[in-house]
Amino acid sequence: MIPIEIKPNILMLKGVHLDSNVYFLKSRDEALIVDTGTGVYWNRYIGVAEREGYLDVERVYIFNTHEHFDHVGGNEAFGRYFNEKGVEVVFVAHELTAKTLEEGDDYVILSFYYGRRFKPQKVQIKLRDNDYLRVGDVELRLIHTPGHTQGSSCLYYEEEEVMFTGDTVFLGTYGRTDLPTGNFEELTRSLEELREFRVRLGLPGHGGIIKDWRGNLEEILGELL
């Protein structure tokens, strides 16, 4: 596993097999983890992040961009690991994603697709559109982008012009809308909204980094509209 360091404080780990990409952000004595994969390879992500110096912290926020198992299946393992180390763990999601996770709704989470069950979990911080999450000295703004799922959201790190996009938008394509709570019209509106943001790097849930943010979205929307 080759880590991709994005200056000044982000580590990108490409998802193994069916896993989502996993991102680590560190600021002062706190860290943010964006998505956790299926949980099969959780120790590999943790091992690399530790080696790269991203987990020497007192508190960890774990943010799930949406409800699907390939993004949330590692939550339990990540949480257990940090609890055993005496590090405070705070789970964060949009309120609609949080509701699905707390109910353990396998139909929406799609855990059956991976031959697994999702254990209902507590989400301590439930965000709405345009709410902020503070990690150390970093402020991140939640942008609610329904369409792939009802709770799909991006996190905008405005100071560095970085957007964590989950499965709403990828390099050259967009998230599918034919799964439970997906909606094509909502996704199109979400992509139109995202097009207006000033973004240097888009960090998607799968695949490579989006470097031409507006051009990427213009091309995608040109095919959709």
C-alpha positions as CSV (number, residue, x, y, z in Angstrom):
1,M,0.0,0.0,0.0
2,I,1.6,3.3,-1.1
3,P,0.4,6.3,0.8
4,I,-0.2,9.6,-1.1
5,E,0.6,12.6,1.1
6,I,-1.3,15.8,0.2
7,K,0.4,18.8,1.8
8,P,0.1,20.1,4.4
9,N,-1.8,17.5,6.4
10,I,-3.8,14.9,4.5
11,L,-2.9,11.2,3.8
12,M,-4.7,9.3,1.0
13,L,-4.8,5.5,1.1
14,K,-6.3,3.9,-2.0
15,G,-9.0,1.3,-1.1
16,V,-7.9,-2.3,-1.3
17,H,-10.2,-4.6,-3.3
18,L,-13.8,-3.5,-2.6
19,D,-12.9,-0.9,0.0
20,S,-13.4,2.8,-0.4
21,N,-10.4,5.1,-0.3
22,V,-9.5,6.0,3.3
23,Y,-8.3,9.5,4.2
24,F,-6.5,10.8,7.3
25,L,-6.2,14.4,8.2
26,K,-4.2,15.6,11.3
27,S,-4.2,19.0,13.0
28,R,-2.6,19.5,16.4
29,D,-3.6,16.6,18.7
30,E,-6.7,15.6,16.7
31,A,-7.2,13.5,13.6
32,L,-10.0,13.0,11.1
33,I,-10.6,9.8,9.2
34,V,-12.9,9.9,6.2
35,D,-14.5,6.5,5.6
36,T,-13.2,3.2,6.8
37,G,-13.7,0.6,4.0
38,T,-15.4,-2.8,4.6
39,G,-13.3,-3.6,7.7
40,V,-11.4,-6.4,6.0
41,Y,-8.2,-4.5,5.6
42,W,-8.6,-2.0,8.5
43,N,-5.3,-2.9,10.1
44,R,-3.4,-2.1,6.9
45,Y,-4.8,1.4,6.7
46,I,-4.1,2.0,10.4
47,G,-0.6,0.6,10.1
48,V,0.4,2.9,7.3
49,A,-1.2,6.0,8.9
50,E,0.6,5.3,12.2
51,R,3.9,4.9,10.3
52,E,3.3,8.2,8.6
53,G,2.7,10.0,11.9
54,Y,-1.0,10.7,11.5
55,L,-2.3,8.9,14.6
56,D,-0.2,10.3,17.4
57,V,-3.3,12.2,18.7
58,E,-5.7,12.4,21.6
59,R,-9.0,12.4,19.7
60,V,-10.1,10.9,16.4
61,Y,-13.2,11.9,14.4
62,I,-14.4,9.3,12.0
63,F,-16.6,10.8,9.2
64,N,-18.7,8.6,6.9
65,T,-19.5,10.3,3.6
66,H,-22.6,8.0,3.2
67,E,-24.3,4.8,4.3
68,H,-22.8,2.1,2.1
69,F,-20.9,-0.8,3.6
70,D,-17.7,-0.3,1.6
71,H,-17.4,3.1,3.4
72,V,-18.7,2.2,6.9
73,G,-17.9,-1.5,7.4
74,G,-14.6,-0.7,9.1
75,N,-16.2,1.6,11.7
76,E,-16.4,-1.0,14.4
77,A,-12.8,-2.1,14.0
78,F,-11.4,1.4,13.8
79,G,-13.4,2.4,16.9
80,R,-12.2,-0.6,18.9
81,Y,-8.6,0.0,18.0
82,F,-8.6,3.6,19.2
83,N,-10.6,2.8,22.3
84,E,-8.0,0.1,23.3
85,K,-5.3,2.7,22.9
86,G,-7.2,5.2,25.1
87,V,-7.8,7.6,22.2
88,E,-11.3,9.2,22.2
89,V,-13.3,8.3,19.1
90,V,-16.1,10.5,17.8
91,F,-18.3,9.3,14.9
92,V,-19.7,11.9,12.6
93,A,-22.1,11.9,9.7
94,H,-25.0,13.7,8.0
95,E,-28.1,13.2,10.1
96,L,-29.7,11.0,7.5
97,T,-26.6,8.7,7.3
98,A,-26.4,8.7,11.1
99,K,-30.0,7.5,11.3
100,T,-29.3,4.6,8.9
101,L,-26.2,3.6,10.9
102,E,-27.9,3.8,14.2
103,E,-30.7,1.6,13.0
104,G,-28.3,-0.8,11.3
105,D,-30.4,-0.8,8.2
106,D,-28.8,-3.5,6.1
107,Y,-31.1,-2.9,3.2
108,V,-29.7,0.6,2.7
109,I,-26.2,-0.1,3.9
110,L,-25.9,-3.0,1.5
111,S,-23.9,-5.2,3.9
112,F,-25.5,-8.3,2.5
113,Y,-23.7,-7.6,-0.8
114,Y,-20.5,-8.3,1.1
115,G,-21.8,-11.3,2.9
116,R,-21.8,-9.4,6.2
117,R,-24.2,-7.7,8.7
118,F,-23.8,-4.2,10.0
119,K,-24.0,-3.8,13.8
120,P,-26.0,-0.7,14.7
121,Q,-23.7,2.0,16.0
122,K,-23.9,5.3,17.8
123,V,-23.1,8.5,15.8
124,Q,-22.1,11.2,18.3
125,I,-22.2,14.2,15.9
126,K,-25.0,14.5,13.4
127,L,-24.5,17.3,10.9
128,R,-26.8,19.1,8.5
129,D,-26.1,21.0,5.3
130,N,-23.5,23.8,5.9
131,D,-22.7,22.7,9.4
132,Y,-19.0,22.8,10.4
133,L,-16.8,20.2,12.0
134,R,-13.6,21.4,13.7
135,V,-10.6,19.1,13.9
136,G,-7.7,20.7,15.7
137,D,-7.2,24.1,13.9
138,V,-9.0,22.9,10.8
139,E,-12.7,23.7,9.9
140,L,-14.5,21.5,7.5
141,R,-17.9,22.3,6.1
142,L,-20.5,19.6,5.4
143,I,-22.1,19.9,1.9
144,H,-25.2,17.7,1.7
145,T,-25.2,16.1,-1.8
146,P,-28.0,13.6,-2.0
147,G,-28.4,11.4,-5.0
148,H,-26.1,8.4,-4.5
149,T,-27.9,7.9,-1.2
150,Q,-30.2,10.2,0.8
151,G,-27.4,11.1,3.3
152,S,-24.5,11.4,0.9
153,S,-22.3,14.4,1.8
154,C,-19.0,16.0,1.0
155,L,-16.6,17.7,3.4
156,Y,-15.1,21.0,2.2
157,Y,-11.7,22.1,3.6
158,E,-12.0,25.6,2.3
159,E,-8.6,26.9,3.5
160,E,-6.8,24.3,1.3
161,E,-9.5,24.1,-1.3
162,V,-9.9,20.4,-0.9
163,M,-13.2,18.5,-1.2
164,F,-13.8,15.0,0.2
165,T,-16.5,13.8,-2.2
166,G,-17.4,10.2,-1.2
167,D,-19.3,8.6,-4.0
168,T,-21.1,11.7,-5.3
169,V,-18.4,12.5,-7.9
170,F,-15.4,10.7,-9.2
171,L,-12.7,11.4,-11.7
172,G,-14.6,11.3,-15.0
173,T,-17.9,9.9,-13.6
174,Y,-20.5,10.1,-10.8
175,G,-22.1,7.8,-8.2
176,R,-24.8,5.4,-9.3
177,T,-28.4,6.2,-8.3
178,D,-30.1,2.9,-8.7
179,L,-29.5,1.7,-5.1
180,P,-31.8,2.2,-2.1
181,T,-32.5,5.9,-1.4
182,G,-30.6,6.9,-4.6
183,N,-32.2,9.6,-6.9
184,F,-30.9,10.7,-10.3
185,E,-32.5,14.2,-10.2
186,E,-31.1,14.9,-6.7
187,L,-27.7,13.8,-7.8
188,T,-27.8,16.1,-10.8
189,R,-28.7,19.0,-8.6
190,S,-25.9,18.1,-6.2
191,L,-23.3,18.0,-9.0
192,E,-24.5,21.4,-10.2
193,E,-24.1,22.8,-6.7
194,L,-20.6,21.3,-6.4
195,R,-19.5,22.8,-9.7
196,E,-19.6,26.3,-8.1
197,F,-17.1,25.6,-5.3
198,R,-13.5,26.6,-5.6
199,V,-11.6,23.3,-5.3
200,R,-8.0,22.6,-6.0
201,L,-8.2,18.8,-5.3
202,G,-11.2,16.6,-5.2
203,L,-10.7,13.5,-3.0
204,P,-13.2,10.8,-4.1
205,G,-14.5,7.7,-2.4
206,H,-12.9,5.5,-5.1
207,G,-10.3,6.1,-7.8
208,G,-7.9,8.9,-8.4
209,I,-7.7,12.5,-7.4
210,I,-9.7,15.1,-9.2
211,K,-7.3,17.9,-10.2
212,D,-9.5,19.8,-12.7
213,W,-12.6,20.2,-10.5
214,R,-14.8,22.4,-12.7
215,G,-13.7,20.8,-15.9
216,N,-14.5,17.3,-14.5
217,L,-18.0,18.4,-13.4
218,E,-18.7,20.3,-16.6
219,E,-17.9,17.1,-18.6
220,I,-20.1,14.9,-16.4
221,L,-23.0,17.3,-16.4
222,G,-22.7,17.7,-20.1
223,E,-23.4,14.0,-20.4
224,L,-26.3,14.1,-17.9
225,L,-28.2,17.2,-19.0
